[in-house]
Amino acid sequence: MMMSIDATIVATALHALEQDLGASINWTSWVITAYWFGYVVMLPVSGRLSERYGHRRVFLLSTLAFAAASLACGLADSIYALVLFRALQSAGGAGLTPAATGIIVTWFGPSRDRALGLFGAVFPVGAMIGPLFGGLFVTYASWRDVFFVNVPLGALAALLGLWLIPRDRAVDRLRGHTDVPGMCWLGLAVIGGMLAASTLGDADARLASWRFLLPAATSLLCGRQFFRHIRQTAAPFLEPRLIYGPGFGATNVLNAAYAGATAGAITLVPLYATSRYGLSALDSGTLLIAEAIAAITLSTLAAYLLRLSGYRLPFYVGGTLTALGLLLLVPGPPGGIPAYAWLATAAALIGAGAGIMSPASRNACLQLVPRQASTMAALRATAQELGVIVALAAATATMARTSEPTAALAHIYLVLALVCLVVLPLVRRVPEHRGAW
C-alpha cells in the first residue's frame, strides 16, 4: 500500500515543492521519475536477495528502509537532495512486493493462489487514494507530510511483521553466490533505457541528439552483455528461462503490454477529459475512481474464480475488455450521452480488464517455480513498469511534437487498443492450471 500510494501521491505536491524549494519544473518532475528509476532497477535484485537471505528479513528491512528514506525526503532542503532520497525511497521499498509474494507462497499452502490474487487488489486502492491524500496534505498541511506519513506507517508495518510473519526457514532459502556482475549489467541497461525514454518527453528532444543516443546505446550494449552473461554463468541471479523461456516469455510480454496500455491510458485520461471535453479537474480526476473500483471489485472476484477459470481465460477476457475501453476513448460519445458518463464507462472497462487479469498474471508462472516466487514477482513487476514507461514515453513524445495534442492522444488510445488485440494470441502460450498449486 505504501509503495502504491507514493507512486501517485507526490504528483499533487509538485507545485508546492517547486515554490518552497525554488526548483524548476524539470527538476520537480524528476521527483516522480527518480522514484520509478529506483523501483525498476532494484526490483529484480531484491527478488533474488529475498530468496537467498529470507523473505521475512528482506520484507522487514525494505519496510524500514522505505520509512527512513521517506523521513529523509520530508526533511530535504533542496530539490537535488529530494530527488536522491526519492530514488533511495523506491529502491529501499522495492523488496516489499517480491518478499511479500515469497511469504504468501511459503506459508499459505493450498490457498496461496487466492491469497496472491487478493494481495493484488491492494495496488489499485493505493493508486486511487494517493492523489486524494496528497491533495489533503498540500491543502491543509505541508508537502513534507506527503513523505512524513510513511514513517509511522512503516514503523507499524515493521513491528507487525516482526510479530506476525513466521521466521524464515533455512531450507526455503536458495544457496549460491551473489551474481554481482549480472545485477550491474541489468541495472545499467535499465537506467540507460529509462534515461533514453525520459528524454523523448521533452518538446525539443531529437532522436539524433546525444541526449537520446548515448543512454540508448548504453542500454543496448549493457542489455546485450547481461543476456550474454546469464547464458554463460553457472548460477546467474536471473535464469534465462524465467525471462524468455517457454511460458515465461509470453507471460512477461503480456504483463508488459497490458500494464503499459492500462496505466498509460489511465494516467492520461484526466488530461484528455479536460482538454477535449472541458471537464473540471475534479470531474476528470474522479474518472480514475471508476477505474479503480472496477479493478478492485473484479480482481477480488477473479481471485475466487481462478481455480475454475484457469489462467488463460482471464487474460482473454481482460485483454478484450481493456481494448474495448481504449477504443471507446477514441470517438466522441454518441448524441445524448454525457461526456463524463462515456469516459467513466471507458475507464471502468479498462479497470475491469486489469482486475480480471491480475490474479492470473500473478499465479501463471509461480506454479512452475514456487521456490523462486520472489524472483518471478519481481520480474512481473519489472515487465509491467517497463511497459508503463515505454507507453508513457511514446505518448508524451507524440503529444509534444504536434500542434493538436488532444487529437494525438485519441490516436494513442487507438494504438494501445490495437496492441492489446495484437498480443492476445500469446495467451495460448501462458502456462495453464486449474485448482490449487
C-alpha positions as CSV (number, residue, x, y, z in Angstrom):
1,M,0.0,0.0,0.0
2,M,2.8,2.4,0.9
3,M,4.6,1.8,-2.4
4,S,1.4,2.2,-4.4
5,I,0.3,5.4,-2.6
6,D,3.7,7.0,-3.1
7,A,3.7,6.3,-6.8
8,T,0.8,8.8,-7.2
9,I,0.6,11.0,-4.0
10,V,3.6,13.2,-5.0
11,A,2.0,14.4,-8.2
12,T,-0.3,16.6,-6.2
13,A,2.6,18.2,-4.4
14,L,4.8,19.2,-7.3
15,H,3.7,22.8,-7.5
16,A,4.0,23.3,-3.7
17,L,7.6,21.9,-3.5
18,E,8.5,23.8,-6.7
19,Q,7.7,27.0,-4.9
20,D,9.1,26.0,-1.5
21,L,12.4,24.7,-2.8
22,G,12.8,27.2,-5.6
23,A,13.1,24.4,-8.2
24,S,12.5,24.4,-11.9
25,I,9.7,22.3,-13.4
26,N,12.3,20.0,-15.0
27,W,13.8,19.1,-11.6
28,T,10.4,18.8,-9.9
29,S,9.3,16.2,-12.5
30,W,12.4,14.2,-11.5
31,V,10.8,13.7,-8.1
32,I,8.5,11.3,-9.8
33,T,10.9,9.9,-12.4
34,A,13.6,9.1,-9.7
35,Y,11.0,7.0,-7.9
36,W,10.5,4.8,-10.9
37,F,14.2,4.6,-11.6
38,G,15.0,3.2,-8.1
39,Y,12.0,0.9,-8.2
40,V,12.6,-0.7,-11.6
41,V,16.4,-1.0,-11.1
42,M,16.1,-2.7,-7.7
43,L,13.1,-5.0,-8.3
44,P,15.0,-8.0,-9.9
45,V,17.8,-7.6,-7.4
46,S,15.5,-7.5,-4.4
47,G,13.7,-10.6,-5.7
48,R,16.9,-12.6,-5.7
49,L,18.1,-11.3,-2.4
50,S,14.8,-12.3,-0.8
51,E,15.2,-15.9,-1.9
52,R,18.8,-16.0,-0.7
53,Y,18.6,-14.2,2.6
54,G,14.9,-14.9,3.6
55,H,11.6,-13.3,2.6
56,R,10.8,-12.1,6.1
57,R,14.2,-10.5,6.6
58,V,14.0,-8.6,3.3
59,F,10.4,-7.6,3.9
60,L,11.3,-6.0,7.3
61,L,14.5,-4.3,6.1
62,S,12.7,-3.0,3.0
63,T,9.9,-1.6,5.2
64,L,12.4,0.2,7.5
65,A,14.4,1.4,4.5
66,F,11.3,2.9,2.9
67,A,10.3,4.6,6.1
68,A,13.8,6.0,6.7
69,A,14.1,7.3,3.1
70,S,10.6,8.9,3.4
71,L,11.8,10.7,6.5
72,A,14.8,12.0,4.6
73,C,12.5,13.1,1.7
74,G,10.4,15.1,4.2
75,L,13.5,16.8,5.7
76,A,15.1,17.6,2.3
77,D,16.1,21.2,2.0
78,S,16.9,21.2,-1.8
79,I,15.4,19.6,-4.9
80,Y,18.6,17.8,-5.6
81,A,18.5,16.1,-2.2
82,L,14.8,15.3,-2.6
83,V,15.4,13.6,-6.0
84,L,18.2,11.5,-4.5
85,F,16.1,10.5,-1.5
86,R,13.2,9.6,-3.7
87,A,15.4,7.2,-5.6
88,L,16.6,5.7,-2.3
89,Q,13.0,5.5,-1.1
90,S,11.8,3.4,-4.0
91,A,15.0,1.3,-4.1
92,G,14.5,0.5,-0.4
93,G,10.9,-0.4,-0.8
94,A,11.4,-2.4,-4.0
95,G,11.8,-5.6,-1.9
96,L,8.3,-5.3,-0.4
97,T,6.3,-7.0,-3.3
98,P,8.8,-9.8,-4.1
99,A,9.3,-10.6,-0.4
100,A,5.6,-10.5,0.4
101,T,4.9,-12.8,-2.6
102,G,7.5,-15.2,-1.2
103,I,5.9,-15.1,2.2
104,I,2.5,-15.9,0.7
105,V,3.8,-18.8,-1.4
106,T,5.7,-20.3,1.6
107,W,3.1,-20.0,4.3
108,F,-0.4,-20.0,2.7
109,G,-0.2,-23.6,1.4
110,P,-3.1,-24.7,-0.8
111,S,-4.8,-21.2,-0.6
112,R,-1.7,-19.4,-1.9
113,D,-3.3,-18.8,-5.4
114,R,-6.3,-17.0,-3.9
115,A,-4.1,-15.1,-1.4
116,L,-1.9,-13.8,-4.2
117,G,-5.0,-12.7,-6.2
118,L,-6.4,-10.8,-3.2
119,F,-2.9,-9.3,-2.5
120,G,-3.1,-7.7,-5.9
121,A,-6.3,-5.8,-5.0
122,V,-4.2,-3.6,-2.7
123,F,-2.4,-1.8,-5.5
124,P,-5.4,0.0,-7.2
125,V,-6.6,1.1,-3.8
126,G,-3.3,2.8,-3.2
127,A,-3.2,4.4,-6.6
128,M,-6.8,5.7,-6.1
129,I,-6.3,7.2,-2.6
130,G,-2.8,8.6,-3.3
131,P,-3.9,11.8,-5.1
132,L,-6.7,12.3,-2.5
133,F,-4.3,12.1,0.4
134,G,-1.8,14.3,-1.4
135,G,-4.4,17.0,-2.1
136,L,-5.4,17.0,1.5
137,F,-1.9,17.3,2.9
138,V,-0.8,20.0,0.5
139,T,-4.0,22.0,1.1
140,Y,-4.3,21.7,4.8
141,A,-0.7,21.0,6.0
142,S,2.6,20.8,4.0
143,W,4.0,18.9,1.1
144,R,6.5,17.4,3.5
145,D,3.7,15.5,5.2
146,V,3.3,13.6,2.0
147,F,6.5,11.8,3.0
148,F,6.3,12.0,6.8
149,V,3.1,9.9,6.8
150,N,5.1,6.9,5.7
151,V,7.3,7.0,8.8
152,P,4.7,5.8,11.4
153,L,3.1,3.5,8.8
154,G,6.5,1.9,8.0
155,A,7.4,1.5,11.7
156,L,4.0,0.0,12.5
157,A,4.3,-2.4,9.5
158,A,7.7,-3.5,10.6
159,L,6.6,-4.1,14.2
160,L,3.5,-6.1,13.0
161,G,5.7,-8.0,10.5
162,L,8.2,-8.9,13.3
163,W,5.3,-10.2,15.4
164,L,3.1,-11.9,12.8
165,I,5.3,-13.2,10.0
166,P,6.9,-16.5,10.8
167,R,10.6,-16.7,10.8
168,D,12.3,-17.8,7.5
169,R,13.2,-21.5,7.3
170,A,16.7,-22.1,6.2
171,V,15.5,-24.9,3.9
172,D,13.5,-22.4,1.9
173,R,16.5,-20.2,1.0
174,L,18.3,-20.6,-2.2
175,R,22.1,-21.1,-1.9
176,G,24.9,-20.0,-4.1
177,H,26.9,-16.8,-4.8
178,T,25.5,-13.4,-5.4
179,D,25.8,-12.6,-9.1
180,V,27.0,-9.0,-8.7
181,P,28.2,-8.6,-12.4
182,G,24.8,-9.7,-13.7
183,M,23.0,-7.3,-11.4
184,C,25.2,-4.4,-12.5
185,W,24.8,-5.2,-16.3
186,L,21.0,-5.3,-15.8
187,G,20.9,-2.1,-13.7
188,L,22.9,-0.2,-16.3
189,A,20.7,-1.4,-19.1
190,V,17.6,-0.4,-17.3
191,I,18.9,3.0,-16.3
192,G,20.1,3.7,-19.8
193,G,16.7,2.7,-21.3
194,M,14.8,4.8,-18.8
195,L,17.0,7.9,-19.4
196,A,16.5,7.5,-23.2
197,A,12.8,7.1,-22.8
198,S,12.5,10.1,-20.4
199,T,14.3,12.4,-22.9
200,L,11.6,11.7,-25.6
201,G,9.0,13.6,-23.4
202,D,10.8,16.9,-24.0
203,A,9.4,19.0,-26.7
204,D,12.8,19.8,-28.1
205,A,14.1,16.2,-28.0
206,R,15.6,14.7,-31.1
207,L,16.3,11.1,-31.9
208,A,19.7,12.1,-33.4
209,S,20.8,14.0,-30.3
210,W,23.4,12.7,-27.9
211,R,20.9,13.1,-25.1
212,F,19.0,10.2,-26.6
213,L,21.6,8.3,-28.4
214,L,24.1,8.0,-25.5
215,P,21.7,6.4,-23.0
216,A,20.0,4.3,-25.7
217,A,23.4,2.9,-26.8
218,T,24.4,2.3,-23.2
219,S,21.1,0.4,-22.6
220,L,21.5,-1.8,-25.7
221,L,25.2,-2.6,-25.1
222,C,24.7,-3.4,-21.4
223,G,21.5,-5.4,-22.1
224,R,23.4,-7.5,-24.7
225,Q,26.1,-8.1,-22.2
226,F,23.6,-9.0,-19.5
227,F,21.9,-11.7,-21.6
228,R,25.3,-13.0,-22.7
229,H,26.4,-13.1,-19.1
230,I,23.3,-15.1,-17.8
231,R,23.7,-17.6,-20.6
232,Q,27.3,-18.3,-19.7
233,T,27.2,-18.1,-15.9
234,A,26.6,-21.3,-14.0
235,A,24.4,-19.5,-11.4
236,P,23.0,-16.2,-12.7
237,F,20.8,-14.2,-10.5
238,L,18.2,-14.4,-13.2
239,E,17.9,-17.6,-15.2
240,P,17.3,-17.1,-18.9
241,R,14.3,-19.3,-19.0
242,L,12.5,-17.1,-16.4
243,I,12.8,-14.2,-18.8
244,Y,12.1,-15.7,-22.3
245,G,11.7,-19.5,-21.8
246,P,8.5,-21.4,-22.8
247,G,5.5,-20.0,-20.9
248,F,7.6,-17.4,-19.0
249,G,8.4,-15.2,-22.0
250,A,4.8,-15.0,-23.2
251,T,3.5,-14.1,-19.8
252,N,6.2,-11.4,-19.4
253,V,5.2,-9.8,-22.7
254,L,1.5,-9.9,-21.9
255,N,2.2,-8.3,-18.5
256,A,4.3,-5.5,-20.1
257,A,1.8,-4.9,-22.9
258,Y,-1.4,-4.8,-20.8
259,A,0.2,-2.9,-17.9
260,G,1.5,-0.3,-20.4
261,A,-1.8,0.0,-22.1
262,T,-3.8,0.3,-18.9
263,A,-1.5,2.6,-16.9
264,G,-0.6,4.7,-20.0
265,A,-4.3,5.2,-20.8
266,I,-5.5,5.9,-17.2
267,T,-2.6,8.3,-16.4
268,L,-3.6,10.5,-19.4
269,V,-7.4,10.2,-19.0
270,P,-7.7,13.3,-16.8
271,L,-5.8,15.4,-19.3
272,Y,-7.8,14.0,-22.2
273,A,-11.1,14.7,-20.4
274,T,-10.1,18.3,-19.6
275,S,-8.6,19.2,-23.0
276,R,-11.2,17.5,-25.2
277,Y,-14.4,17.8,-23.3
278,G,-13.7,20.7,-21.0
279,L,-14.4,18.7,-17.8
280,S,-13.1,20.3,-14.5
281,A,-10.0,19.0,-12.7
282,L,-12.2,17.4,-10.1
283,D,-14.5,15.6,-12.5
284,S,-11.6,14.4,-14.6
285,G,-9.8,13.1,-11.5
286,T,-12.9,11.1,-10.4
287,L,-12.7,9.1,-13.6
288,L,-9.8,7.3,-12.0
289,I,-12.1,6.3,-9.2
290,A,-14.3,4.5,-11.7
291,E,-11.3,2.6,-13.0
292,A,-10.0,1.7,-9.5
293,I,-13.4,0.5,-8.2
294,A,-13.8,-1.8,-11.2
295,A,-10.2,-3.1,-10.8
296,I,-10.6,-3.8,-7.1
297,T,-14.0,-5.5,-7.5
298,L,-13.2,-7.7,-10.4
299,S,-9.7,-8.7,-9.2
300,T,-11.3,-9.9,-5.9
301,L,-13.9,-11.9,-7.8
302,A,-11.4,-13.3,-10.2
303,A,-9.2,-14.4,-7.3
304,Y,-12.0,-16.6,-6.0
305,L,-12.9,-17.9,-9.5
306,L,-9.3,-18.6,-10.5
307,R,-9.4,-22.4,-9.9
308,L,-12.4,-22.7,-12.2
309,S,-11.3,-20.2,-14.9
310,G,-7.7,-21.2,-15.1
311,Y,-5.1,-18.6,-16.2
312,R,-5.8,-18.2,-19.9
313,L,-9.4,-17.3,-19.9
314,P,-8.9,-14.2,-17.6
315,F,-6.2,-13.0,-20.0
316,Y,-8.6,-13.4,-23.0
317,V,-11.5,-11.6,-21.2
318,G,-9.4,-9.0,-19.5
319,G,-7.4,-8.1,-22.6
320,T,-10.5,-7.8,-24.7
321,L,-12.2,-5.5,-22.1
322,T,-9.1,-3.4,-21.9
323,A,-9.0,-3.0,-25.7
324,L,-12.8,-2.2,-25.8
325,G,-12.3,0.5,-23.1
326,L,-9.5,2.1,-25.0
327,L,-11.5,2.1,-28.2
328,L,-14.4,3.9,-26.5
329,L,-12.0,6.8,-25.7
330,V,-11.2,7.4,-29.4
331,P,-14.5,8.7,-30.8
332,G,-16.8,11.2,-29.0
333,P,-19.9,10.0,-27.2
334,P,-23.0,9.4,-29.3
335,G,-25.6,12.1,-29.2
336,G,-27.4,12.4,-25.9
337,I,-24.8,10.6,-23.8
338,P,-22.9,13.0,-21.4
339,A,-19.1,13.0,-22.0
340,Y,-18.5,12.2,-18.3
341,A,-20.6,9.1,-18.4
342,W,-18.9,8.0,-21.6
343,L,-15.4,8.4,-20.3
344,A,-16.3,6.8,-16.9
345,T,-17.6,3.8,-18.8
346,A,-14.4,3.5,-20.8
347,A,-12.3,3.9,-17.6
348,A,-14.4,1.3,-15.8
349,L,-13.9,-1.2,-18.7
350,I,-10.1,-0.6,-18.6
351,G,-10.1,-1.2,-14.8
352,A,-12.3,-4.3,-15.1
353,G,-9.9,-5.8,-17.7
354,A,-6.9,-5.1,-15.5
355,G,-8.7,-6.5,-12.4
356,I,-9.7,-9.7,-14.2
357,M,-6.2,-10.4,-15.4
358,S,-4.4,-9.6,-12.1
359,P,-4.8,-12.9,-10.2
360,A,-4.0,-14.9,-13.3
361,S,-0.9,-12.9,-14.1
362,R,0.4,-13.2,-10.5
363,N,-0.1,-17.0,-10.5
364,A,0.6,-18.0,-14.1
365,C,4.4,-18.8,-13.8
366,L,4.7,-19.2,-10.0
367,Q,3.3,-22.7,-10.1
368,L,6.3,-23.8,-12.2
369,V,9.0,-22.4,-9.9
370,P,7.4,-21.9,-6.4
371,R,10.9,-21.7,-4.8
372,Q,11.6,-18.7,-7.0
373,A,8.4,-16.9,-6.2
374,S,10.2,-13.6,-5.2
375,T,12.1,-13.5,-8.4
376,M,9.0,-14.2,-10.5
377,A,7.1,-11.5,-8.7
378,A,10.0,-9.1,-9.3
379,L,10.1,-10.0,-13.0
380,R,6.3,-9.5,-13.3
381,A,6.5,-6.1,-11.7
382,T,9.6,-5.1,-13.8
383,A,7.8,-6.1,-17.0
384,Q,4.8,-4.1,-16.1
385,E,6.7,-1.0,-15.1
386,L,8.8,-1.1,-18.3
387,G,5.6,-1.4,-20.3
388,V,4.2,1.7,-18.5
389,I,7.4,3.7,-19.1
390,V,7.5,2.8,-22.8
391,A,3.8,3.6,-23.3
392,L,4.0,6.9,-21.5
393,A,7.3,7.9,-23.1
394,A,5.8,7.2,-26.6
395,A,2.6,9.1,-25.7
396,T,4.3,12.2,-24.3
397,A,6.8,12.3,-27.2
398,T,3.9,12.1,-29.7
399,M,2.0,14.8,-28.0
400,A,5.0,17.1,-27.6
401,R,5.6,17.1,-31.4
402,T,2.1,18.0,-32.6
403,S,0.1,21.2,-32.6
404,E,-3.0,19.2,-31.7
405,P,-2.1,17.1,-28.7
406,T,-5.8,16.1,-28.0
407,A,-6.2,14.5,-31.4
408,A,-2.8,12.9,-31.0
409,L,-3.9,11.4,-27.7
410,A,-7.0,9.9,-29.3
411,H,-4.7,8.2,-31.9
412,I,-2.5,7.0,-29.0
413,Y,-5.6,5.3,-27.4
414,L,-6.3,3.6,-30.7
415,V,-2.7,2.3,-31.0
416,L,-2.8,1.0,-27.4
417,A,-6.1,-0.8,-28.2
418,L,-4.5,-2.4,-31.2
419,V,-1.5,-3.5,-29.1
420,C,-3.9,-5.2,-26.7
421,L,-5.5,-7.1,-29.5
422,V,-2.3,-8.0,-31.3
423,V,-0.7,-9.7,-28.3
424,L,-3.9,-11.6,-27.5
425,P,-2.8,-14.7,-29.4
426,L,0.2,-15.1,-27.0
427,V,-2.3,-16.1,-24.3
428,R,-2.3,-19.6,-25.6
429,R,1.4,-19.8,-24.5
430,V,0.6,-18.9,-20.9
431,P,1.1,-21.9,-18.6
432,E,-2.4,-23.2,-17.9
433,H,-3.6,-24.6,-14.5
434,R,-6.8,-25.1,-12.6
435,G,-7.2,-25.8,-8.9
436,A,-4.7,-25.2,-6.1
437,W,-0.9,-25.5,-6.6
